Amino acid sequence: MASIPSPGQQPQDNPETYVGLVAEEAERRARGRGWTTVRSLPPGAIITMEYRSGRLNFTVADGTVTRAWSG
């Protein structure tokens, strides 16, 4: 039987620090701080709710991050 893979490491970073940044700058900083996946979404986007370690989600309106959360 195959072993269950362990989840990756979550960067020690506060998602709230990205709110107010221009989306491109926020993504660059997030990748530099160790987030393996960065997902930018429009306001009101319908998304799946599965948790993924190492993923940072942004809600972006008019090119600016208005909300950020991990998973």
Backbone torsions as a table, in degrees:
resi	resn	phi	psi	omega
1	MET	NA	137.0	-178.8
2	ALA	-73.3	146.6	178.0
3	SER	-78.0	154.6	177.8
4	ILE	-82.6	127.2	-178.9
5	PRO	-67.9	144.6	178.2
6	SER	-82.9	148.1	179.6
7	PRO	-66.4	150.6	178.5
8	GLY	-70.4	171.5	-179.7
9	GLN	-75.8	140.1	176.0
10	GLN	-92.4	127.0	177.9
11	PRO	-59.6	144.5	175.9
12	GLN	-84.6	82.6	-172.6
13	ASP	-146.5	143.1	179.9
14	ASN	-94.0	113.5	-179.6
15	PRO	-55.6	-28.7	-178.3
16	GLU	-62.4	-21.6	-179.1
17	THR	-69.0	-12.1	-179.0
18	TYR	-90.5	-17.1	-178.8
19	VAL	-64.3	129.4	180.0
20	GLY	98.3	-12.8	179.2
21	LEU	-81.7	154.4	170.4
22	VAL	-65.0	139.1	-172.2
23	ALA	-54.3	-43.4	-178.4
24	GLU	-63.9	-40.8	178.4
25	GLU	-67.7	-40.6	178.9
26	ALA	-61.6	-43.8	179.7
27	GLU	-64.5	-42.2	178.9
28	ARG	-60.9	-45.9	179.4
29	ARG	-63.7	-42.9	-178.4
30	ALA	-61.0	-45.8	179.3
31	ARG	-64.8	-37.4	177.8
32	GLY	-66.7	-25.0	179.8
33	ARG	-93.6	4.1	171.9
34	GLY	106.5	2.0	176.2
35	TRP	-71.1	127.2	-177.2
36	THR	-83.0	-27.3	177.6
37	THR	-131.8	131.6	176.2
38	VAL	-124.5	123.9	-175.5
39	ARG	-120.3	119.9	177.0
40	SER	-100.4	130.8	-175.2
41	LEU	-129.7	146.7	174.3
42	PRO	-76.1	159.5	177.3
43	PRO	-57.1	137.0	177.7
44	GLY	77.5	9.2	-179.6
45	ALA	-62.3	142.4	175.0
46	ILE	-90.9	122.3	-176.9
47	ILE	-131.8	160.8	173.0
48	THR	-77.0	154.2	-174.4
49	MET	-106.4	15.4	178.4
50	GLU	-67.1	143.8	-179.5
51	TYR	-88.7	132.3	176.2
52	ARG	-127.4	116.8	177.5
53	SER	-62.7	137.1	178.6
54	GLY	88.4	2.1	179.7
55	ARG	-104.1	135.0	175.1
56	LEU	-116.1	129.1	-179.1
57	ASN	-107.8	139.2	175.5
58	PHE	-123.5	139.0	162.5
59	THR	-96.5	127.2	-175.7
60	VAL	-121.4	124.3	175.8
61	ALA	-125.6	128.0	-179.7
62	ASP	53.6	37.1	176.0
63	GLY	81.0	3.7	-177.3
64	THR	-120.8	139.6	178.0
65	VAL	-71.3	123.3	179.7
66	THR	-107.9	-15.7	178.1
67	ARG	-155.7	146.3	177.0
68	ALA	-144.4	139.0	178.3
69	TRP	-153.9	154.9	-179.1
70	SER	-90.4	159.5	175.7
71	GLY	106.5	NA	NA
